Amino acid sequence: MTMDLKTFGTLADGNARSARQPVMFIGHGSPMNIVRHNAFTQSLQALGQRTERPSALLVVSAHWLTQGETRVSTNPNPPTIHDFSGFPAALYDVTYPASGHPALAQQVADSVTSIRIHPDHEMGLDHGAWSILHHLWPQADIPVFQLSIDYAKPPAFHFALAQELRRWREQGVLILGSGNVVHNLRRLDPDENQAHPMAWAQEFDEWVKARLVAGDYGALVRYEEQGRAAALAVPTNDHYLPMLYTLGLMDGKESVRFTHERFQHGSISMRCFESA
């Protein structure tokens, strides 16, 4: 399907074009948040309620990694992927039956000129996507598709790629990154909520917050320069990279509004923010 941006207006369910959408970064944390009623999930519910309904949702999740290429999901009926193990049965009973949007996904892919984005007709919704959408828009009545993270590329690549997607915010597409600023599972405390943030985790999380407030996104791309705290907070950057997509999508005049700022298990920052 071929079209230009001017004719996009009625792509989603025959509705008129939505207003310009914000961008979001959600620290999704443990799959247990799928069934928990806590400060984090309450913040997601509040965020979804106050956000103008988008025409479609595009998610960049820490849990869809590809090697050597970027993919976009073009599955019209993406299944709910329970890509975790060892959790209570109640989590596997939860589904998120939102439709996909193959035409729009392909149009988004075609709008990127720096690389070729490959369609993926089989991909469903991984838990980095549906576990948060389940709280943000529980009716599952907004089309959703995902963009993969080419894990062979450096942080600067992802920040630059996101800049090519900015135009879709004007077309009513809400784009969100789902990962965690600090994500070290090897050092987590089994106590989910009572564990105090580890010193290195808090140091790095506060550094990220300060750079976000200052609008110093270049420093966040070069996060590895922060030494030991960065190495411990981001032992692998799969959960960090979705934040760089959110930052690349911002227009330079926007600031960030923090919607949640707590830790879980001492080594997982649940920091969330939206453009403002």
C-alpha positions, 0 to 999 in steps of 0.5 A: 500500500502506497500513500503520502503523509497528506493522505494518511488522515483516516488510516486508523479505523476510519477516524479523523487524524488525531492531534500531535501525540507525546512520546513516552518512555516506560520503565516496565520492570518485572512481569509481575507488574502485569497483575500488580496494583501498585504505584507503578501500575497506578501511574500507567493508568493515570497516564493513559487516562489523561492522554488524548486517544492516539490513532495508533501505537508504535512500541520500541521494546527491549524484548524485540532485538534483531541482529544486523537489521531493523524490523517492523511488525506487520501482523494484522492480529499480533498474538500476545507473547508470554516471553518469560518463564517461572512466573505465576499462572495468572500472568499467562492467562492475560492477553492483549487482543489489540489489532495490528496495523500493517498498512501504517507499519509499512508506511512508517518503514518506507518513510525512513531513508537512512536504512531499509526497515524490513517487514515482519509478518509473524511478530506479535506483542512481546511483554515489553509492549503488552504488559504496559499497554494492558495498564495504559489502554486496557480496552486494547482497542487501539492498533499496535505495532512494534519496531525492533532494535538492531542490537548490532548497532551503537547507541548513536544509531538508535537515537538518529533513527528515532529522529526520522520517525518524528513526523508520525507524531503529527499523524496521531501515532503515539510512539513509546519506548519500553525498557529500564534506565537501570536494569541489572538482574544479577544484583537484584534484591528479592524484596520487590518494594522494600529493598533500598536502591543500590548506591551505584543504581541510584547514582546512575539513575539520578545522573540520567534524570539530571541529563534529561532535565538539562536536555543533554541527550548527547551525554545520554547517548554516550552513557558509557563514559560514566564509568563503574556506575554505568557499567553496573546500571547498564550491563547490557543496553537492551533495556536502555536503548528504548529510552534513546528512541524516546529522546530522538523523537523529541523536537528539541523544544520539549522538556520531560515530565516524570510520571514515575520515579521509584525502584523495584528490587533495588537494581531496577529503575522504574523511571518513566517520563513523557514529553512536555 
